[in-house]
Amino acid sequence: MTADFLQTRWLGRLNYADALALQDEIVRQKRQDRSVADTILFLEHDAVYTIGRTPDQASLRGASHLPHPLFQTNRGGQATYHGPGQLIGYPIIDLTRCGQDLHKYLRWIEDLLIEFLAEFELRATRRTGLTGVWIEERKIASIGVGVRHWTTMHGFALNICGDLAPFGQITPCGLANVMMTSLERETGRNVTVAEAADIMGQLAPRRIDRLRMGAELQTMST
């Protein structure tokens, strides 16, 4: 497979329900026809809180106090906030082309985010046992994925600019006392979400072969 088999789409501002419906439709298309290209949807959400399908709802701290709508969705993970100033990336990727390795896929998303932040001279890292991307002790990107018939959906939320105060209404990703940060806060630079999506859209197709490489080598050896 070549990098041009990964398409990227910038959707602008889109509410959560419509974005989820679009993901569901693309996953359905790919299930019917595996030749449909892998896609990453880049967008910005209206303000919303989401939580994965988990019996543990403690990260919401209840729900009646939340200043924005709450959406329970079919990803993994605890509560998080999405809103203006945040770059949302929803990769819809056929993992049968990538060795059916979910852990490798999560590390690929983290690496992509780390490389993006390096474009702004930020040294971002992952933390052992904690999915996401960090600047020292501050969390700048959250990751929550779903997989249906080995096709991924949901993805990452990278804080670019704007108000981080809504995170204070929940326990983000179930991590007590976590401090959230953004590209704007760390660099002092005024970068729009659309500009960030353009940079990420150039990086991702060049990096997709890293995800597929293991599966291709396995195919060659059998």
C-alpha positions in Angstrom: 0.0 0.0 0.0 1.2 3.5 -0.7 0.7 6.7 1.3 -1.8 8.1 -1.3 -4.3 5.4 -0.1 -4.9 7.7 2.9 -7.3 10.6 2.2 -7.7 13.6 4.5 -10.8 15.8 4.7 -11.2 19.1 6.5 -14.9 19.5 7.5 -14.7 22.8 9.5 -17.2 23.1 12.4 -19.4 20.1 12.9 -21.6 19.0 15.8 -20.8 15.7 17.4 -23.9 13.7 16.3 -23.3 14.6 12.6 -19.6 13.7 12.9 -20.5 10.4 14.4 -23.1 9.7 11.7 -20.5 10.4 9.0 -18.0 8.1 10.6 -20.6 5.3 10.8 -21.3 5.8 7.1 -17.7 5.6 6.0 -17.1 2.5 8.2 -20.2 0.9 6.5 -18.8 1.7 3.1 -15.5 0.2 3.9 -17.1 -2.9 5.3 -18.9 -3.4 2.0 -15.9 -2.6 -0.1 -12.4 -3.0 1.4 -10.9 -1.0 -1.5 -12.5 2.2 -0.2 -9.6 4.5 0.8 -8.6 5.0 4.4 -9.7 8.5 5.6 -8.9 10.9 8.3 -11.6 13.5 9.1 -10.3 16.7 10.5 -12.8 19.0 12.1 -13.7 21.3 15.1 -16.7 20.5 17.3 -19.3 22.6 18.9 -18.9 22.5 22.7 -19.8 19.0 24.0 -18.8 16.5 26.7 -18.4 12.9 25.8 -17.8 9.7 27.6 -17.2 6.1 26.4 -19.3 3.1 27.1 -18.2 2.3 30.6 -20.1 1.6 33.8 -17.7 3.9 35.7 -19.1 7.4 35.2 -17.1 9.0 38.0 -15.1 11.2 35.7 -18.3 13.2 34.9 -18.6 14.2 38.6 -22.3 13.9 38.0 -23.8 15.5 34.9 -26.3 18.1 36.0 -23.6 20.8 36.5 -22.1 20.5 33.0 -22.4 23.7 31.0 -22.5 21.9 27.6 -24.4 18.9 26.3 -23.3 15.4 27.2 -23.0 12.6 24.6 -22.4 9.0 25.5 -20.6 7.4 22.6 -19.1 4.1 21.4 -15.4 4.8 22.0 -13.3 3.6 24.8 -12.3 5.8 27.7 -13.6 8.2 30.3 -15.0 11.8 30.0 -13.5 14.5 27.9 -14.5 17.8 26.5 -14.5 18.9 22.8 -15.0 22.4 21.6 -13.9 25.4 19.6 -10.1 25.7 19.4 -9.5 21.9 19.4 -8.4 19.9 16.3 -10.4 16.7 16.1 -9.0 13.9 14.0 -11.1 10.8 13.2 -9.0 8.2 11.4 -11.1 5.6 9.6 -8.5 3.0 8.9 -8.7 -0.7 7.9 -6.5 -2.4 10.5 -6.5 -5.6 8.5 -3.9 -3.8 6.3 -1.9 -3.0 9.5 -1.5 -6.4 11.2 -4.7 -6.0 13.2 -2.7 -4.5 16.0 -4.7 -2.0 18.1 -1.8 -1.1 20.4 0.5 -0.3 17.4 -2.3 1.9 16.0 -2.6 3.9 19.3 1.2 4.4 19.3 1.0 5.6 15.7 -1.6 8.2 16.6 0.7 9.4 19.5 3.7 9.5 17.2 1.8 11.6 14.6 0.8 14.1 17.3 4.3 14.2 18.7 5.7 14.9 15.2 3.1 17.6 14.6 4.1 19.4 17.9 7.8 19.1 16.9 6.9 21.4 13.9 6.3 24.1 16.6 9.6 23.2 18.4 7.6 21.5 21.3 9.1 18.4 22.8 6.0 16.3 23.4 6.0 12.8 24.9 3.8 9.8 25.8 3.6 8.6 29.3 3.8 4.9 30.3 0.3 3.5 30.9 -1.5 6.6 29.8 -2.8 7.0 26.3 -2.4 10.6 25.0 0.4 13.2 24.5 2.0 15.4 27.0 4.2 18.5 27.4 6.1 17.7 30.6 3.2 17.1 33.1 0.6 18.9 31.0 -1.7 17.0 28.7 -2.2 18.5 25.3 -3.9 15.7 23.4 -6.4 13.0 24.3 -7.1 9.8 22.4 -10.1 7.6 22.4 -10.8 5.0 19.7 -13.4 2.5 18.6 -12.9 -0.4 16.3 -15.7 -2.1 14.3 -14.9 -5.1 12.1 -11.2 -4.0 12.3 -12.0 -0.6 11.0 -11.2 2.3 13.3 -13.3 5.3 14.3 -13.1 8.2 16.7 -9.5 9.3 17.3 -7.8 12.2 18.9 -8.4 15.7 20.2 -5.5 18.1 20.1 -5.8 21.4 22.0 -4.8 24.2 19.7 -6.2 27.4 21.1 -9.2 28.8 23.0 -10.7 28.2 26.4 -9.6 25.2 28.5 -11.8 26.0 31.4 -14.6 23.5 30.4 -12.1 20.7 31.2 -12.3 21.8 34.9 -15.9 20.6 35.1 -14.9 17.0 34.7 -12.0 14.7 35.5 -10.5 14.6 32.0 -9.9 11.0 30.9 -10.4 9.9 34.5 -7.0 11.4 35.5 -7.2 13.3 38.8 -5.5 16.7 39.0 -4.4 16.6 35.4 -3.5 20.0 33.9 -4.6 20.5 30.3 -2.7 22.8 28.0 -2.8 23.9 24.4 -0.5 24.8 21.5 -1.3 28.5 22.0 -0.5 28.3 25.7 2.8 26.5 25.2 4.1 28.6 22.3 2.3 31.9 22.5 1.6 31.6 18.8 -1.8 32.3 17.2 -2.5 29.2 15.2 -6.0 28.4 13.9 -7.6 25.0 13.9 -7.8 25.1 10.1 -4.1 25.8 9.9 -3.3 23.0 12.3 -5.5 20.6 10.2 -3.6 21.6 7.1 -0.2 20.7 8.7 -1.6 17.5 10.1 -3.1 16.6 6.8 0.4 16.8 5.2 2.0 14.7 7.9 -0.4 11.8 8.2 -0.2 10.5 4.6 3.6 10.5 4.8 3.5 8.5 8.1 0.8 5.9 7.2 3.4 3.4 5.9 4.8 3.1 9.4 1.5 1.7 10.5 1.2 -0.7 7.5 4.8 -1.8 7.4 4.5 -4.7 9.9 1.6 -6.2 8.0 3.4 -5.9 4.7 6.5 -7.6 6.0 4.4 -10.4 7.5 2.7 -10.9 4.1 6.0 -11.0 2.4 7.3 -13.7 4.8 4.3 -16.0 4.5 
